[in-house]
Amino acid sequence: MLIIFLCLTLFLPDSPNQREAAADCNLEISYSTEVTASQKTKIVVSVKGGKRPYHYFFLDAKKNPLVWEFESNSLIVEKNAVPKTIKVLDSDGCYKIVDFNESLTK
């Protein structure tokens, strides 16, 4: 059941109403980036609030996941493959979406 919910939450397009509803969630999301020794970008997401466990979705411009491992709060990617958005879903179904600032990796 959780897998179906995650798939629907991940692949349904975000409408303005969904973003407004998500704004009511008690989740605070931040992220940090660093350049690794191999010149890749490491992204680490931090979450406050909501109910654990969290699921992390690193999405490209078409809302496709960059990885299929949703329990990890970090991602290492090539500089040209950074996510456009990061979506965090808590165990109650509450989620927040943040736009990834690509300028942090340049």
PyMOL commands that set and color helices and strands:
alter all, ss='L'
color gray80, all
select helices_A, chain A and resi 2-11+16-23+79-81+102-105
alter helices_A, ss='H'
color red, helices_A
select strands_A, chain A and resi 27-35+41-49+55-59+74-77+85-89+95-99
alter strands_A, ss='S'
color yellow, strands_A
deselect
rebuild
show_as cartoon
